[in-house]
Amino acid sequence: MRLRPLRTEPVGLDLVDTVWIDDVPLLDQFDDPDGVRAWLADHDLPGGDDPERVRDRLVQARDAMRALLERGEEAPLNAVLAHGARRPQLRGGEPYEAVVLDDPLWHAAWVAAADLARVLGERPERVRKCANPRCVLWFRDVSKNGGRRWCSMDVCGNRAKVGRFNQRQRARS
C-alpha cells in the first residue's frame, strides 16, 4: 500500500484525502481491507474487525464530503450525518458527549463527517483544494496569513515552482 501524500489534516479532511493522484492513476487507500484498517487505526476509530462493511460507509461519507466541497451539495453529507448524533452525558461529574448511532458500522464515517461539518463551521474560507489543477487533495489552511495554496510544498508546491522555472527557461531560448 502506498502512503498518502497528505496525512496531517483533521479526520474529516483526512477521509476526503484517502483518494489521491500519484503520477497519473487515482489511488484509493480503501482498495484493500488493510488500507481501511490502517486509516481506522490512524484515527483510533472502531471497525477494523469488519473492514469491508465499514469501507462501504467510509466511501459513502467520503463521496458525500467531496460532493459538498467540490459542488456545494449538502444533501449527501446530511444523509450521512443523519445516522448519528452527539448526546451530552456526565461521567464522574464531568461532562462529555457520547456518539449515538443507528448502526455501529457508521461510527468512523459519522465521526469524520461530523468533523468536516465542525471544521467548515469554524473557518470555511480556510478549507481549500490544492492549487495544483491535477491534485485532488483538500486541506485546512492554518497558516498565519491564510495564504497556503498547496496540499504540500514538497509535492505540489515544488512541482509548480519547477514548472514555472522551466517555462521561463523555454521563453528565454
Disulfide bonds with the S-S distance in Angstrom:
none
